[in-house]
């Protein structure tokens, strides 16, 4: 059994803790940069920085931070120390044996990743999210609850796809873009924009939400 440190003692950690395979991992505690508490969800906050952890290499790690840019920061930091990141894949999820999942990913309750989908590193696929066949999802993305990306959609690095949104097949969503909750995407979305509505239209350029 491996000793696991979770980075980020916030709301997302609740889902992560609920989905860990406890036959493989024992949670040692949290690292949280900002918390002044001693524990979160009954588990100790053992440090405010990675540098405070002695014998870092004896642990494996998971980043439970919802913000894509902060999650990327921590991913890069852990990789710079050559530390092990794990995937947390809920037992209720359905992941095709022909799909590819990167490193440091979360696949939540009743999420589906279908055949030939490719998921990059450090990406969140949240509760009931559906990633259809042949989709390519980049690194550091957040696919929120109940969203749907249909067949052969490409999602660029760092993008946030909002709850209950639907993207029709064979489209591209650019890097570091945001699709608003409930949006229906029927045309390609460029880099670093926010789209919302039915059908989805650009409402903001040059800044990523969340």
C-alpha positions in Angstrom: 0.0 0.0 0.0 1.3 3.4 -1.0 1.3 6.5 1.2 -0.6 9.3 -0.5 -0.4 13.1 0.1 -3.2 15.2 -1.3 -2.5 18.8 -2.4 -5.4 21.1 -1.7 -7.7 21.0 1.3 -10.9 22.4 -0.2 -14.2 21.3 -1.6 -12.8 19.2 -4.5 -10.9 17.1 -2.0 -14.3 15.7 -0.8 -14.9 14.1 -4.1 -11.3 12.9 -4.3 -11.4 11.2 -0.9 -14.7 9.5 -1.8 -13.2 8.0 -5.0 -9.7 6.9 -3.9 -9.0 3.1 -4.0 -8.2 2.5 -0.4 -6.9 -1.0 -1.2 -4.0 0.7 -2.9 -3.5 4.0 -1.1 -3.4 5.3 2.5 -3.9 9.0 2.9 -1.0 10.5 4.9 -2.4 14.0 4.9 -2.9 17.3 3.0 -0.6 20.0 1.8 -2.4 23.3 1.6 -0.8 26.6 0.9 -3.4 28.8 2.5 -5.2 26.9 5.2 -4.5 27.7 8.8 -6.4 24.7 10.0 -4.8 21.6 11.4 -7.1 19.2 9.6 -9.6 18.9 6.8 -12.4 16.3 6.6 -10.8 14.6 9.6 -7.4 14.3 7.9 -4.3 16.2 9.1 -3.0 19.2 7.1 0.7 18.2 7.4 2.3 21.1 5.6 1.8 24.4 3.7 4.5 23.7 1.1 6.0 20.7 -0.6 9.4 21.8 0.6 8.3 21.1 4.2 7.8 17.4 3.4 10.8 15.3 4.4 11.6 12.3 2.3 9.3 13.5 -0.5 10.0 10.6 -2.7 8.6 8.0 -0.3 5.0 9.4 -1.0 2.8 9.5 -4.1 0.7 12.6 -4.7 -2.7 13.8 -6.0 -3.6 17.4 -6.7 -7.1 18.2 -5.5 -7.3 21.8 -6.8 -10.1 22.8 -9.1 -8.5 25.9 -10.6 -6.6 24.8 -13.7 -3.8 27.3 -13.5 -3.0 26.5 -9.9 -3.3 22.7 -10.6 -0.8 23.1 -13.5 1.6 25.0 -11.1 1.5 22.1 -8.7 1.8 19.5 -11.4 4.9 21.2 -12.8 6.4 21.5 -9.2 5.9 17.8 -8.5 7.4 16.9 -11.9 10.4 19.1 -11.2 11.1 16.9 -8.1 10.4 13.7 -10.2 7.6 12.7 -7.7 4.9 10.2 -8.5 1.4 11.4 -9.3 -1.5 9.0 -9.3 -4.9 8.9 -11.0 -8.1 8.8 -8.9 -10.8 6.9 -10.9 -14.1 6.3 -9.1 -15.3 2.7 -9.2 -18.7 3.8 -10.6 -17.1 5.4 -13.7 -16.9 3.8 -17.1 -13.6 4.1 -18.8 -13.2 2.2 -22.1 -10.3 -0.3 -22.2 -9.5 1.5 -25.5 -9.3 5.0 -23.9 -6.0 6.6 -22.8 -5.8 8.4 -19.5 -2.8 10.6 -18.6 -1.1 11.2 -15.2 -2.7 12.9 -12.2 -6.3 12.7 -13.5 -9.6 12.4 -11.7 -12.6 10.6 -13.1 -15.6 11.1 -10.9 -18.8 9.2 -10.1 -20.7 7.9 -13.2 -18.4 9.7 -15.6 -17.9 8.0 -19.0 -14.8 8.0 -21.2 -15.6 6.1 -24.4 -13.5 4.2 -26.9 -10.3 5.8 -28.3 -10.7 9.0 -26.2 -7.4 10.4 -25.1 -7.2 12.4 -21.9 -4.1 14.4 -21.1 -2.3 14.8 -17.8 -3.7 16.5 -14.7 -7.3 16.7 -16.0 -10.6 16.5 -14.1 -13.5 14.6 -15.5 -16.2 15.3 -13.0 -19.4 13.6 -11.9 -21.5 12.3 -14.8 -19.4 14.0 -17.4 -19.4 12.2 -20.8 -16.4 12.1 -23.1 -17.4 10.4 -26.3 -15.4 8.3 -28.7 -12.3 9.7 -30.3 -12.2 12.9 -28.2 -8.8 14.4 -27.4 -8.7 16.4 -24.2 -5.5 18.3 -23.3 -3.6 18.7 -20.1 -4.8 20.6 -17.0 -8.5 20.7 -18.2 -11.6 20.6 -16.1 -14.7 18.9 -17.5 -17.4 19.8 -15.1 -20.4 17.9 -13.9 -22.9 16.5 -16.4 -21.2 18.1 -19.4 -21.1 16.3 -22.8 -18.4 16.5 -25.5 -19.5 14.4 -28.4 -17.4 12.3 -30.8 -14.0 13.5 -32.0 -14.1 16.8 -30.1 -10.6 18.3 -29.4 -10.2 20.3 -26.1 -7.1 22.4 -25.8 -4.9 22.5 -22.7 -6.2 24.3 -19.6 -9.8 24.7 -20.7 -12.8 24.6 -18.4 -16.0 23.0 -19.8 -19.0 24.0 -17.6 -21.7 21.9 -16.0 -24.5 20.6 -18.4 -22.9 22.1 -21.5 -23.0 20.2 -24.7 -20.5 20.3 -27.5 -21.5 18.7 -30.8 -19.1 16.3 -32.5 -15.9 17.1 -34.4 -15.4 20.6 -33.0 -12.3 22.2 -31.4 -12.3 24.1 -28.1 -9.1 26.1 -27.9 -6.5 26.2 -25.1 -7.3 28.0 -21.8 -10.9 28.7 -22.9 -14.1 28.5 -20.8 -17.5 27.0 -21.9 -20.2 28.3 -19.7 -22.7 26.1 -17.8 -25.5 25.0 -20.0 -24.0 26.3 -23.2 -24.5 24.5 -26.5 -21.4 24.7 -28.6 -22.1 24.3 -32.3 -18.9 25.9 -33.8 -15.2 25.9 -33.0 -14.1 27.9 -30.0 -10.7 29.7 -30.2 -8.0 30.0 -27.6 -8.4 31.9 -24.3 -12.0 33.0 -24.7 -15.2 32.5 -22.8 -18.4 31.3 -24.6 -21.9 31.0 -23.1 -25.5 30.6 -24.2 -27.5 28.6 -26.7 -26.0 28.5 -29.2 -22.7 29.5 -27.5 -21.2 32.9 -28.3 -18.1 34.7 -27.2 -18.8 36.8 -24.1 -15.2 37.5 -23.1 -11.8 37.4 -24.7 -8.3 37.2 -23.2 -9.1 35.8 -19.7 -10.0 32.4 -18.4 -12.6 31.9 -15.7 -12.1 29.4 -12.9 
